């Protein structure tokens, strides 16, 4: 009887113990109740970085956006949006936590498709890079990746806060872009978008803007994604 009572007390004490904040915020703590596998959530979070671009010219200031860290042919890269780069490579910093990394060179700058690929001077500690082209859809995988109501997730740094991970669904298409129903704000541009099975299918470029009787109205829940097949991944083999 005494043993049973002691075990009950221990069980109640264990259930009522509040975990340390460091335990709650560990990146490897991922909900098991989502419709997206925990491995995909971790892939999204572990490859996301904050990117800062500074210009010391006429317009002096710093723009913040999100990038995705990846490797190809044993070199380390970050892909982000072109519209967020306002200065030269040497004024770009890629940040995760307290670590800051330097851009070595821009290997691709595509204003039309709104992306920049930069090679990094060193590997990024405590980040798990994607592997390109392995983490892209291949052949027949492309079509279902953009199918209506296909579940997606992304991790970004809206307003330089994060990393924050959000879910969403593919809801439509426009011109060269894919629309997803999710949420995004300034600073989320460049965030890598993943399918539920962990394929990198694009990057966030903007949120939609509607019009009302009172003027323009920002639609933070209609997010515009540039497809990954518009990226010239061939530059990585040069």
GROMACS elastic network, one bead per residue, 0.5 to 0.9 nm:
[ bonds ]
;  ai    aj funct       b0    kb
    1     4     6  0.51866   500
    1     5     6  0.62729   500
    1     6     6  0.87252   500
    2     5     6  0.51056   500
    2     6     6  0.62446   500
    2     7     6  0.86694   500
    3     6     6  0.51274   500
    3     7     6  0.61769   500
    3     8     6  0.86033   500
    4     7     6  0.51223   500
    4     8     6  0.61708   500
    4     9     6  0.86865   500
    5     8     6  0.50902   500
    5     9     6  0.62663   500
    5    10     6  0.87029   500
    6     9     6  0.50877   500
    6    10     6  0.62095   500
    6    11     6  0.86038   500
    7    10     6  0.50921   500
    7    11     6  0.61083   500
    7    12     6  0.86192   500
    8    11     6  0.50916   500
    8    12     6  0.61535   500
    8    13     6  0.85157   500
    9    12     6  0.52226   500
    9    13     6  0.60875   500
    9    14     6  0.85545   500
   10    13     6  0.50850   500
   10    14     6  0.60782   500
   10    15     6  0.86433   500
   11    14     6  0.50932   500
   11    15     6  0.62099   500
   11    16     6  0.86626   500
   12    15     6  0.51586   500
   12    16     6  0.61871   500
   12    17     6  0.86641   500
   13    16     6  0.52129   500
   13    17     6  0.61828   500
   14    17     6  0.53193   500
   14    18     6  0.87867   500
   15    18     6  0.82946   500
   18    21     6  0.88668   500
   19    22     6  0.81963   500
   19    23     6  0.63261   500
   19    24     6  0.68169   500
   20    23     6  0.52968   500
   20    24     6  0.66216   500
   20    25     6  0.89369   500
   21    24     6  0.50568   500
   21    25     6  0.62034   500
   21    26     6  0.86612   500
   22    25     6  0.52886   500
   22    26     6  0.61991   500
   23    26     6  0.54589   500
   23    29     6  0.81306   500
   24    27     6  0.86745   500
   24    29     6  0.70978   500
   25    28     6  0.84491   500
   25    29     6  0.72218   500
   26    29     6  0.56166   500
   26    30     6  0.88305   500
   27    30     6  0.73423   500
   27    42     6  0.74525   500
   27    45     6  0.76134   500
   27    46     6  0.79503   500
   28    38     6  0.88865   500
   28    42     6  0.69711   500
   29    38     6  0.89652   500
   29    42     6  0.89984   500
   30    38     6  0.59636   500
   30    39     6  0.88513   500
   30    41     6  0.73357   500
   30    42     6  0.75842   500
   31    34     6  0.64504   500
   31    38     6  0.70735   500
   32    35     6  0.84282   500
   32    36     6  0.85638   500
   32    37     6  0.75912   500
   32    38     6  0.66676   500
   33    36     6  0.84774   500
   34    37     6  0.71905   500
   34    38     6  0.81611   500
   35   151     6  0.79846   500
   35   196     6  0.76660   500
   36    39     6  0.83360   500
   36    40     6  0.67232   500
   36    41     6  0.70789   500
   36   151     6  0.76535   500
   36   152     6  0.79961   500
   36   153     6  0.80660   500
   36   167     6  0.86702   500
   36   195     6  0.84705   500
   36   196     6  0.50039   500
   36   197     6  0.73891   500
   36   198     6  0.88920   500
   37    40     6  0.54518   500
   37    41     6  0.66495   500
   37    42     6  0.88700   500
   37   196     6  0.67591   500
   37   197     6  0.71562   500
   37   198     6  0.84396   500
   38    41     6  0.50134   500
   38    42     6  0.61364   500
   38    43     6  0.85252   500
   39    42     6  0.51490   500
   39    43     6  0.61211   500
   39    44     6  0.86894   500
   39   197     6  0.84674   500
   39   198     6  0.75951   500
   40    44     6  0.62045   500
   40    45     6  0.86251   500
   40   153     6  0.84165   500
   40   194     6  0.76536   500
   40   195     6  0.80488   500
   40   196     6  0.65034   500
   40   197     6  0.62849   500
   40   199     6  0.83637   500
   41    44     6  0.51987   500
   41    45     6  0.62215   500
   41    46     6  0.84661   500
   41   153     6  0.74684   500
   41   154     6  0.82950   500
   41   155     6  0.85760   500
   41   165     6  0.78629   500
   41   194     6  0.88519   500
   41   196     6  0.85111   500
   41   198     6  0.80353   500
   42    45     6  0.50743   500
   42    46     6  0.56923   500
   42    47     6  0.83570   500
   43    46     6  0.52538   500
   43    47     6  0.61805   500
   43    48     6  0.86310   500
   43   128     6  0.74164   500
   43   129     6  0.83223   500
   43   130     6  0.76829   500
   43   194     6  0.88595   500
   43   198     6  0.70932   500
   44    47     6  0.56504   500
   44    48     6  0.63540   500
   44    68     6  0.85102   500
   44   153     6  0.76148   500
   44   154     6  0.62339   500
   44   155     6  0.58718   500
   44   165     6  0.78907   500
   44   192     6  0.73462   500
   44   193     6  0.79401   500
   44   194     6  0.70854   500
   44   198     6  0.79596   500
   44   200     6  0.89159   500
   45    48     6  0.54318   500
   45    49     6  0.86339   500
   45   127     6  0.88021   500
   45   128     6  0.88751   500
   45   154     6  0.80280   500
   45   155     6  0.57526   500
   45   156     6  0.83711   500
   45   163     6  0.70487   500
   45   164     6  0.80945   500
   45   165     6  0.70466   500
   46    49     6  0.84091   500
   46    69     6  0.86179   500
   46   126     6  0.79168   500
   46   127     6  0.52978   500
   46   128     6  0.51963   500
   46   129     6  0.73376   500
   46   130     6  0.89781   500
   47    67     6  0.82602   500
   47    68     6  0.54761   500
   47    69     6  0.50418   500
   47    70     6  0.71960   500
   47   127     6  0.58528   500
   47   128     6  0.54166   500
   47   129     6  0.52786   500
   47   130     6  0.65984   500
   47   155     6  0.86946   500
   47   192     6  0.85984   500
   48    66     6  0.69662   500
   48    67     6  0.59008   500
   48    69     6  0.63662   500
   48    96     6  0.83417   500
   48   127     6  0.79666   500
   48   128     6  0.88875   500
   48   129     6  0.87622   500
   48   154     6  0.88446   500
   48   155     6  0.62588   500
   48   156     6  0.66477   500
   48   157     6  0.86187   500
   48   163     6  0.73056   500
   48   191     6  0.72088   500
   48   192     6  0.74525   500
   49    65     6  0.87249   500
   49    66     6  0.58147   500
   49    67     6  0.51851   500
   49    68     6  0.61159   500
   49    69     6  0.69349   500
   49    78     6  0.83965   500
   49    94     6  0.65317   500
   49    95     6  0.59414   500
   49    96     6  0.56841   500
   49   127     6  0.84763   500
   49   155     6  0.89192   500
   49   156     6  0.76548   500
   49   157     6  0.79494   500
   49   163     6  0.78129   500
   49   191     6  0.86246   500
   50    64     6  0.70995   500
   50    65     6  0.61081   500
   50    67     6  0.61652   500
   50    68     6  0.87878   500
   50    93     6  0.83341   500
   50    94     6  0.57980   500
   50    95     6  0.50280   500
   50    96     6  0.63239   500
   50   156     6  0.77539   500
   50   157     6  0.63588   500
   50   160     6  0.73064   500
   50   162     6  0.85319   500
   50   163     6  0.82060   500
   50   187     6  0.86516   500
   51    63     6  0.81970   500
   51    64     6  0.56612   500
   51    65     6  0.52268   500
   51    66     6  0.54884   500
   51    67     6  0.61564   500
   51    80     6  0.79613   500
   51    84     6  0.88388   500
   51    92     6  0.71868   500
   51    93     6  0.58937   500
   51    95     6  0.61585   500
   51    96     6  0.89611   500
   52    62     6  0.63760   500
   52    63     6  0.56368   500
   52    65     6  0.65732   500
   52    66     6  0.85596   500
   52    84     6  0.83739   500
   52    85     6  0.81432   500
   52    91     6  0.82654   500
   52    92     6  0.56711   500
   52    93     6  0.52385   500
   52    94     6  0.64361   500
   52    95     6  0.77794   500
   53    61     6  0.83223   500
   53    62     6  0.54574   500
   53    63     6  0.52556   500
   53    64     6  0.65639   500
   53    65     6  0.84877   500
   53    84     6  0.70867   500
   53    85     6  0.55151   500
   53    86     6  0.59470   500
   53    87     6  0.61873   500
   53    88     6  0.80777   500
   53    89     6  0.82693   500
   53    91     6  0.60833   500
   53    93     6  0.66096   500
   53    94     6  0.88928   500
   54    60     6  0.71514   500
   54    61     6  0.56977   500
   54    63     6  0.64882   500
   54    64     6  0.89947   500
   54    85     6  0.78497   500
   54    86     6  0.61965   500
   54    87     6  0.55327   500
   54    88     6  0.79682   500
   54    91     6  0.54851   500
   54    92     6  0.64132   500
   54    93     6  0.86340   500
   55    58     6  0.80827   500
   55    59     6  0.65616   500
   55    60     6  0.50952   500
   55    61     6  0.58547   500
   55    62     6  0.67324   500
   55    63     6  0.87866   500
   55    85     6  0.87819   500
   55    86     6  0.56524   500
   55    88     6  0.75419   500
   55    91     6  0.71936   500
   56    59     6  0.68396   500
   56    61     6  0.71329   500
   56    87     6  0.76071   500
   56    91     6  0.88479   500
   57    60     6  0.56854   500
   57    61     6  0.89959   500
   57    87     6  0.84393   500
   59    86     6  0.87995   500
   61    86     6  0.87180   500
   62    86     6  0.79661   500
   63    84     6  0.61118   500
   63    85     6  0.73124   500
   63    86     6  0.72902   500
   63   187     6  0.82753   500
   64    84     6  0.69797   500
   64    85     6  0.88062   500
   64   157     6  0.83513   500
   64   158     6  0.87766   500
   64   159     6  0.78053   500
   64   160     6  0.64887   500
   64   186     6  0.84315   500
   64   187     6  0.55992   500
   64   188     6  0.87195   500
   64   189     6  0.88362   500
   65    80     6  0.75462   500
   65    81     6  0.77397   500
   65    84     6  0.64633   500
   65    85     6  0.89151   500
   65   156     6  0.80745   500
   65   157     6  0.67302   500
   65   158     6  0.76200   500
   65   159     6  0.83897   500
   65   160     6  0.73375   500
   65   186     6  0.76922   500
   65   188     6  0.58636   500
   65   189     6  0.55418   500
   65   190     6  0.62775   500
   65   191     6  0.79553   500
   66    79     6  0.87663   500
   66    80     6  0.63721   500
   66    81     6  0.80857   500
   66   155     6  0.84288   500
   66   156     6  0.55967   500
   66   157     6  0.58129   500
   66   158     6  0.81097   500
   66   160     6  0.85222   500
   66   187     6  0.63286   500
   66   188     6  0.56678   500
   66   189     6  0.58776   500
   66   191     6  0.50905   500
   66   192     6  0.81892   500
   67    78     6  0.59574   500
   67    79     6  0.54319   500
   67    81     6  0.77827   500
   67    94     6  0.81667   500
   67   156     6  0.79211   500
   67   188     6  0.89166   500
   67   189     6  0.81782   500
   67   190     6  0.52397   500
   67   191     6  0.56411   500
   67   192     6  0.70255   500
   67   203     6  0.87132   500
   68    77     6  0.82504   500
   68    78     6  0.53401   500
   68    79     6  0.54028   500
   68    80     6  0.67234   500
   68   129     6  0.79279   500
   68   130     6  0.80373   500
   68   190     6  0.75236   500
   68   191     6  0.66274   500
   68   192     6  0.58328   500
   68   203     6  0.87787   500
   69    76     6  0.74782   500
   69    77     6  0.58454   500
   69    79     6  0.67861   500
   69   124     6  0.82152   500
   69   127     6  0.77624   500
   69   128     6  0.75990   500
   69   129     6  0.50392   500
   69   130     6  0.64233   500
   70    75     6  0.85325   500
   70    76     6  0.61111   500
   70    77     6  0.53606   500
   70    78     6  0.61448   500
   70    79     6  0.79828   500
   70   128     6  0.79136   500
   70   131     6  0.56809   500
   70   132     6  0.67688   500
   71    74     6  0.61524   500
   71    75     6  0.54688   500
   71    77     6  0.58675   500
   71    78     6  0.84843   500
   71   129     6  0.59970   500
   71   130     6  0.62049   500
   71   131     6  0.52593   500
   71   132     6  0.63066   500
   72    75     6  0.54413   500
   72    76     6  0.67873   500
   72    77     6  0.77669   500
   72   130     6  0.86976   500
   72   131     6  0.61785   500
   72   132     6  0.54374   500
   72   133     6  0.75351   500
   72   236     6  0.67966   500
   72   237     6  0.82017   500
   73    76     6  0.85477   500
   73   132     6  0.86098   500
   73   236     6  0.76422   500
   73   237     6  0.73836   500
   75   119     6  0.72981   500
   75   120     6  0.80039   500
   75   122     6  0.89544   500
   75   123     6  0.84217   500
   75   236     6  0.87199   500
   76   118     6  0.85427   500
   76   119     6  0.58041   500
   76   120     6  0.55738   500
   76   121     6  0.78599   500
   76   122     6  0.72280   500
   76   123     6  0.61060   500
   76   124     6  0.81980   500
   76   129     6  0.81468   500
   77   103     6  0.88587   500
   77   117     6  0.66625   500
   77   118     6  0.54913   500
   77   120     6  0.55125   500
   77   123     6  0.87085   500
   77   129     6  0.86584   500
   78    94     6  0.83348   500
   78   103     6  0.88940   500
   78   116     6  0.81759   500
   78   117     6  0.57778   500
   78   118     6  0.54506   500
   78   119     6  0.66073   500
   78   120     6  0.72443   500
   79   115     6  0.68779   500
   79   116     6  0.56534   500
   79   118     6  0.64721   500
   79   119     6  0.89720   500
   79   190     6  0.73512   500
   79   191     6  0.89580   500
   79   192     6  0.85859   500
   79   203     6  0.88161   500
   80    83     6  0.89907   500
   80    84     6  0.79988   500
   80    85     6  0.87291   500
   80   114     6  0.83672   500
   80   115     6  0.56151   500
   80   116     6  0.54518   500
   80   117     6  0.66703   500
   80   118     6  0.84728   500
   80   189     6  0.75808   500
   80   191     6  0.72275   500
   80   192     6  0.83767   500
   80   203     6  0.76280   500
   80   204     6  0.89288   500
   81    84     6  0.57758   500
   81    85     6  0.73274   500
   81   110     6  0.89402   500
   81   111     6  0.87266   500
   81   113     6  0.87594   500
   81   114     6  0.53344   500
   81   116     6  0.57373   500
   81   117     6  0.86593   500
   81   189     6  0.64632   500
   81   191     6  0.86049   500
   81   203     6  0.79114   500
   81   204     6  0.80550   500
   81   205     6  0.66964   500
   82    85     6  0.55457   500
   82    86     6  0.86218   500
   82   109     6  0.66945   500
   82   110     6  0.67109   500
   82   111     6  0.58724   500
   82   112     6  0.88286   500
   82   113     6  0.82078   500
   82   116     6  0.51573   500
   82   117     6  0.88792   500
   82   190     6  0.86161   500
   83    86     6  0.75963   500
   83   111     6  0.74019   500
   83   114     6  0.63582   500
   83   115     6  0.77109   500
   83   116     6  0.89045   500
   83   189     6  0.88839   500
   83   205     6  0.85166   500
   84   187     6  0.88762   500
   84   189     6  0.79723   500
   84   190     6  0.85615   500
   85    88     6  0.79309   500
   85    89     6  0.87610   500
   85    92     6  0.80136   500
   85   116     6  0.81337   500
   87    90     6  0.82097   500
   87    91     6  0.63019   500
   87    92     6  0.74180   500
   88    91     6  0.55762   500
   88    92     6  0.69667   500
   88   105     6  0.88829   500
   88   106     6  0.86826   500
   89    92     6  0.52852   500
   89    93     6  0.85243   500
   89   102     6  0.81453   500
   89   103     6  0.55452   500
   89   104     6  0.67748   500
   89   105     6  0.58005   500
   89   106     6  0.64298   500
   89   118     6  0.79742   500
   90    93     6  0.80220   500
   90   102     6  0.68862   500
   90   103     6  0.60264   500
   90   104     6  0.71548   500
   90   105     6  0.78874   500
   91   102     6  0.80520   500
   91   103     6  0.78541   500
   92   101     6  0.85320   500
   92   102     6  0.65078   500
   92   103     6  0.59125   500
   93   100     6  0.62112   500
   93   101     6  0.55616   500
   93   102     6  0.52460   500
   93   103     6  0.64942   500
   94    99     6  0.83184   500
   94   100     6  0.56940   500
   94   101     6  0.50416   500
   94   102     6  0.65076   500
   94   103     6  0.74645   500
   94   120     6  0.86939   500
   94   124     6  0.88422   500
   95    98     6  0.72924   500
   95    99     6  0.57249   500
   95   101     6  0.63008   500
   95   124     6  0.89325   500
   96    99     6  0.53889   500
   96   100     6  0.66756   500
   96   101     6  0.86651   500
   96   124     6  0.83914   500
   96   125     6  0.85820   500
   96   126     6  0.83182   500
   96   127     6  0.81668   500
   96   163     6  0.89870   500
   97   100     6  0.81199   500
   99   124     6  0.83644   500
   99   125     6  0.78895   500
  100   124     6  0.87097   500
  101   120     6  0.73587   500
  101   121     6  0.74092   500
  101   122     6  0.72986   500
  101   123     6  0.85065   500
  101   124     6  0.72162   500
  102   120     6  0.62008   500
  102   121     6  0.59122   500
  102   122     6  0.77556   500
  103   106     6  0.76762   500
  103   118     6  0.63997   500
  103   119     6  0.61671   500
  103   121     6  0.59574   500
  103   122     6  0.87935   500
  104   118     6  0.70950   500
  104   119     6  0.54319   500
  104   122     6  0.85509   500
  105   117     6  0.87414   500
  105   118     6  0.56384   500
  105   119     6  0.54541   500
  105   120     6  0.72311   500
  105   121     6  0.83562   500
  106   109     6  0.68454   500
  106   116     6  0.70465   500
  106   117     6  0.59937   500
  106   119     6  0.63322   500
  107   116     6  0.77386   500
  107   117     6  0.57120   500
  107   118     6  0.55397   500
  107   119     6  0.66270   500
  107   235     6  0.71160   500
  107   236     6  0.78126   500
  108   115     6  0.78693   500
  108   116     6  0.55175   500
  108   117     6  0.50813   500
  108   118     6  0.70209   500
  108   232     6  0.81103   500
  108   235     6  0.71262   500
  108   236     6  0.89713   500
  109   114     6  0.79645   500
  109   115     6  0.61960   500
  109   117     6  0.66644   500
  109   118     6  0.86593   500
  110   113     6  0.56136   500
  110   114     6  0.56213   500
  110   115     6  0.53871   500
  110   116     6  0.62794   500
  110   117     6  0.89052   500
  110   231     6  0.84561   500
  111   115     6  0.65886   500
  111   116     6  0.82388   500
  112   115     6  0.81977   500
  113   176     6  0.88049   500
  113   226     6  0.72892   500
  113   230     6  0.68878   500
  113   231     6  0.75163   500
  114   205     6  0.72677   500
  114   226     6  0.80115   500
  115   190     6  0.78776   500
  115   203     6  0.86416   500
  115   205     6  0.87712   500
  115   226     6  0.89667   500
  115   231     6  0.76343   500
  119   122     6  0.88400   500
  120   123     6  0.70021   500
  120   124     6  0.83817   500
  122   125     6  0.89773   500
  123   127     6  0.86817   500
  124   127     6  0.57959   500
  124   128     6  0.81920   500
  124   129     6  0.84353   500
  125   128     6  0.82951   500
  130   133     6  0.87845   500
  130   134     6  0.81953   500
  130   135     6  0.63890   500
  130   200     6  0.86262   500
  131   134     6  0.54861   500
  131   135     6  0.56216   500
  131   136     6  0.85083   500
  132   135     6  0.56500   500
  132   136     6  0.67804   500
  132   233     6  0.81793   500
  133   136     6  0.54721   500
  133   137     6  0.84287   500
  133   138     6  0.87814   500
  133   233     6  0.77140   500
  134   137     6  0.78485   500
  134   138     6  0.83434   500
  134   199     6  0.88073   500
  135   138     6  0.88398   500
  135   198     6  0.74697   500
  135   199     6  0.53911   500
  135   200     6  0.59895   500
  135   201     6  0.89482   500
  136   141     6  0.89845   500
  136   142     6  0.85997   500
  136   198     6  0.88613   500
  136   199     6  0.53879   500
  136   200     6  0.52326   500
  136   201     6  0.65765   500
  136   228     6  0.78230   500
  136   229     6  0.86436   500
  137   140     6  0.79831   500
  137   141     6  0.51767   500
  137   142     6  0.53631   500
  137   143     6  0.89867   500
  137   145     6  0.75653   500
  137   199     6  0.58773   500
  137   200     6  0.71730   500
  137   201     6  0.71000   500
  138   141     6  0.52884   500
  138   142     6  0.62526   500
  139   142     6  0.61955   500
  139   143     6  0.84726   500
  140   143     6  0.62188   500
  140   144     6  0.77562   500
  141   144     6  0.59159   500
  141   145     6  0.62933   500
  142   145     6  0.51929   500
  142   146     6  0.69404   500
  142   201     6  0.81256   500
  142   229     6  0.86411   500
  143   146     6  0.57428   500
  143   147     6  0.64937   500
  144   148     6  0.84390   500
  144   150     6  0.76265   500
  145   148     6  0.89346   500
  145   150     6  0.68494   500
  145   151     6  0.88695   500
  145   152     6  0.89198   500
  145   170     6  0.89295   500
  145   194     6  0.89090   500
  145   195     6  0.64190   500
  145   199     6  0.81005   500
  145   201     6  0.71133   500
  146   149     6  0.84387   500
  146   150     6  0.66966   500
  146   170     6  0.65096   500
  146   171     6  0.89908   500
  146   172     6  0.87155   500
  146   178     6  0.75618   500
  146   195     6  0.86409   500
  146   201     6  0.80684   500
  146   227     6  0.88642   500
  147   150     6  0.55009   500
  147   170     6  0.66875   500
  147   171     6  0.82775   500
  147   172     6  0.85265   500
  148   151     6  0.88223   500
  148   169     6  0.74930   500
  148   170     6  0.51423   500
  148   171     6  0.53194   500
  148   172     6  0.65102   500
  149   152     6  0.88058   500
  149   168     6  0.85077   500
  149   171     6  0.57899   500
  149   172     6  0.87017   500
  149   180     6  0.85979   500
  149   181     6  0.89821   500
  150   168     6  0.84698   500
  150   169     6  0.54776   500
  150   170     6  0.54394   500
  150   171     6  0.82507   500
  150   195     6  0.74381   500
  150   196     6  0.79499   500
  151   167     6  0.74013   500
  151   168     6  0.59850   500
  151   170     6  0.67527   500
  151   194     6  0.87090   500
  151   195     6  0.62130   500
  151   196     6  0.57375   500
  152   166     6  0.86311   500
  152   167     6  0.58261   500
  152   168     6  0.53041   500
  152   169     6  0.56411   500
  152   170     6  0.72545   500
  152   180     6  0.83040   500
  152   193     6  0.67201   500
  152   194     6  0.54676   500
  152   196     6  0.55227   500
  152   197     6  0.88660   500
  152   198     6  0.89283   500
  153   165     6  0.70213   500
  153   166     6  0.55974   500
  153   168     6  0.60083   500
  153   169     6  0.82474   500
  153   182     6  0.87791   500
  153   192     6  0.85518   500
  153   193     6  0.59124   500
  153   194     6  0.54301   500
  153   195     6  0.66191   500
  153   196     6  0.71213   500
  154   164     6  0.83000   500
  154   165     6  0.56834   500
  154   166     6  0.56061   500
  154   167     6  0.65893   500
  154   168     6  0.84125   500
  154   191     6  0.63348   500
  154   192     6  0.58138   500
  154   194     6  0.61862   500
  154   195     6  0.89754   500
  154   203     6  0.86643   500
  154   204     6  0.87696   500
  155   162     6  0.82906   500
  155   163     6  0.61485   500
  155   164     6  0.53800   500
  155   166     6  0.63564   500
  155   167     6  0.89320   500
  155   188     6  0.81170   500
  155   191     6  0.60888   500
  155   192     6  0.68998   500
  155   193     6  0.77527   500
  156   160     6  0.85639   500
  156   161     6  0.82017   500
  156   162     6  0.65660   500
  156   163     6  0.54335   500
  156   164     6  0.54931   500
  156   165     6  0.65898   500
  156   166     6  0.83707   500
  156   184     6  0.86373   500
  156   187     6  0.74660   500
  156   189     6  0.77705   500
  156   190     6  0.79049   500
  156   191     6  0.51893   500
  156   192     6  0.78925   500
  157   163     6  0.53295   500
  157   164     6  0.63213   500
  157   185     6  0.87594   500
  157   186     6  0.84359   500
  157   187     6  0.55604   500
  157   188     6  0.52511   500
  157   189     6  0.84345   500
  157   191     6  0.80012   500
  158   161     6  0.55122   500
  158   162     6  0.70321   500
  158   163     6  0.83341   500
  158   164     6  0.77871   500
  158   184     6  0.69701   500
  158   185     6  0.53047   500
  158   186     6  0.53964   500
  158   189     6  0.80538   500
  159   162     6  0.84950   500
  159   185     6  0.69653   500
  159   186     6  0.56181   500
  159   187     6  0.50829   500
  159   188     6  0.75579   500
  160   163     6  0.85367   500
  160   186     6  0.83807   500
  160   187     6  0.59628   500
  160   188     6  0.82576   500
  161   164     6  0.73633   500
  161   187     6  0.83883   500
  162   165     6  0.82788   500
  166   182     6  0.71476   500
  166   183     6  0.73874   500
  166   184     6  0.87839   500
  167   181     6  0.86281   500
  167   182     6  0.63143   500
  167   183     6  0.84180   500
  168   180     6  0.63208   500
  168   181     6  0.53189   500
  168   183     6  0.79798   500
  169   179     6  0.85454   500
  169   180     6  0.53109   500
  169   181     6  0.53184   500
  169   182     6  0.69613   500
  170   173     6  0.85952   500
  170   178     6  0.72405   500
  170   179     6  0.60278   500
  170   181     6  0.64109   500
  171   178     6  0.79167   500
  171   179     6  0.56975   500
  171   180     6  0.52948   500
  171   181     6  0.62350   500
  171   222     6  0.89217   500
  172   177     6  0.88568   500
  172   178     6  0.61093   500
  172   179     6  0.50668   500
  172   180     6  0.70370   500
  173   176     6  0.76292   500
  173   177     6  0.58768   500
  173   179     6  0.55312   500
  173   180     6  0.88016   500
  173   224     6  0.89677   500
  174   177     6  0.52774   500
  174   178     6  0.63377   500
  174   179     6  0.73166   500
  174   224     6  0.89152   500
  175   178     6  0.83628   500
  176   226     6  0.71575   500
  176   227     6  0.77218   500
  176   230     6  0.88243   500
  177   224     6  0.64207   500
  177   225     6  0.56917   500
  177   226     6  0.51145   500
  177   227     6  0.64927   500
  178   202     6  0.88951   500
  178   223     6  0.83153   500
  178   224     6  0.59107   500
  178   225     6  0.50914   500
  178   226     6  0.64465   500
  178   227     6  0.69309   500
  179   208     6  0.89714   500
  179   222     6  0.65568   500
  179   223     6  0.56740   500
  179   225     6  0.61656   500
  180   183     6  0.88045   500
  180   221     6  0.80972   500
  180   222     6  0.60057   500
  180   223     6  0.52485   500
  180   224     6  0.65615   500
  180   225     6  0.72978   500
  181   221     6  0.56928   500
  181   222     6  0.51147   500
  181   223     6  0.62961   500
  182   220     6  0.78851   500
  182   222     6  0.62950   500
  182   223     6  0.64466   500
  183   207     6  0.83954   500
  183   219     6  0.87115   500
  183   220     6  0.53602   500
  183   222     6  0.68242   500
  183   223     6  0.66760   500
  184   187     6  0.83890   500
  184   188     6  0.60172   500
  184   189     6  0.81288   500
  184   204     6  0.85334   500
  184   206     6  0.80526   500
  184   207     6  0.66505   500
  184   220     6  0.54947   500
  184   221     6  0.65533   500
  184   222     6  0.80232   500
  184   223     6  0.64757   500
  185   188     6  0.57685   500
  185   189     6  0.79522   500
  185   206     6  0.83944   500
  185   207     6  0.74281   500
  185   220     6  0.64296   500
  186   189     6  0.68121   500
  186   206     6  0.84238   500
  186   207     6  0.88378   500
  187   190     6  0.80917   500
  187   191     6  0.87694   500
  188   191     6  0.57274   500
  188   204     6  0.69958   500
  188   205     6  0.82494   500
  188   206     6  0.84018   500
  189   192     6  0.89025   500
  189   203     6  0.73865   500
  189   205     6  0.50255   500
  189   206     6  0.63232   500
  189   207     6  0.89187   500
  190   202     6  0.88477   500
  190   203     6  0.52166   500
  190   204     6  0.51068   500
  190   205     6  0.61700   500
  191   202     6  0.83527   500
  191   203     6  0.52418   500
  191   204     6  0.53872   500
  191   205     6  0.82541   500
  192   200     6  0.66933   500
  192   201     6  0.76705   500
  192   202     6  0.59362   500
  192   204     6  0.67864   500
  193   199     6  0.82956   500
  193   200     6  0.58705   500
  193   201     6  0.58215   500
  193   202     6  0.52271   500
  193   203     6  0.54185   500
  193   204     6  0.71185   500
  193   225     6  0.78457   500
  194   197     6  0.76867   500
  194   198     6  0.55413   500
  194   199     6  0.52465   500
  194   201     6  0.57736   500
  194   202     6  0.74280   500
  194   203     6  0.88904   500
  195   198     6  0.53120   500
  195   199     6  0.52886   500
  195   200     6  0.67554   500
  195   201     6  0.69538   500
  196   199     6  0.75671   500
  200   203     6  0.84543   500
  200   228     6  0.72294   500
  201   225     6  0.89036   500
  201   226     6  0.84395   500
  201   227     6  0.58893   500
  201   228     6  0.50078   500
  201   229     6  0.76374   500
  202   225     6  0.61374   500
  202   226     6  0.53505   500
  202   229     6  0.77944   500
  202   230     6  0.87767   500
  202   231     6  0.88569   500
  203   224     6  0.85644   500
  203   225     6  0.54143   500
  203   226     6  0.54984   500
  203   227     6  0.69211   500
  203   228     6  0.71481   500
  204   207     6  0.82936   500
  204   223     6  0.71156   500
  204   224     6  0.59595   500
  204   226     6  0.63315   500
  205   223     6  0.80337   500
  205   224     6  0.58934   500
  205   225     6  0.57079   500
  205   226     6  0.64346   500
  206   222     6  0.89530   500
  206   223     6  0.62203   500
  206   224     6  0.51949   500
  206   225     6  0.72850   500
  207   218     6  0.73430   500
  207   219     6  0.63932   500
  207   220     6  0.57718   500
  207   221     6  0.74245   500
  207   222     6  0.58720   500
  207   224     6  0.55505   500
  207   225     6  0.88238   500
  208   217     6  0.87769   500
  208   218     6  0.63174   500
  208   219     6  0.52962   500
  208   220     6  0.69642   500
  208   221     6  0.81162   500
  208   222     6  0.56754   500
  208   223     6  0.62495   500
  208   224     6  0.67771   500
  209   216     6  0.65433   500
  209   217     6  0.56491   500
  209   219     6  0.55177   500
  209   220     6  0.83456   500
  209   222     6  0.86773   500
  210   215     6  0.85094   500
  210   216     6  0.57093   500
  210   217     6  0.50388   500
  210   218     6  0.61697   500
  210   219     6  0.66560   500
  211   214     6  0.77203   500
  211   215     6  0.55222   500
  211   217     6  0.54937   500
  211   218     6  0.83914   500
  212   215     6  0.51095   500
  212   216     6  0.61103   500
  212   217     6  0.65741   500
  213   216     6  0.84610   500
  214   217     6  0.82461   500
  218   221     6  0.89203   500
  219   222     6  0.57237   500
  219   223     6  0.80848   500
  220   223     6  0.68547   500
  226   229     6  0.86827   500
  226   230     6  0.75893   500
  227   230     6  0.59066   500
  227   231     6  0.78094   500
  228   231     6  0.55065   500
  228   232     6  0.88644   500
  229   232     6  0.76894   500
  229   233     6  0.85265   500
  230   233     6  0.87702   500
  231   234     6  0.86145   500
  232   235     6  0.62595   500
  232   236     6  0.84823   500
  233   236     6  0.58718   500
  233   237     6  0.80208   500
  234   237     6  0.56843   500
  234   238     6  0.73285   500
  235   238     6  0.54246   500
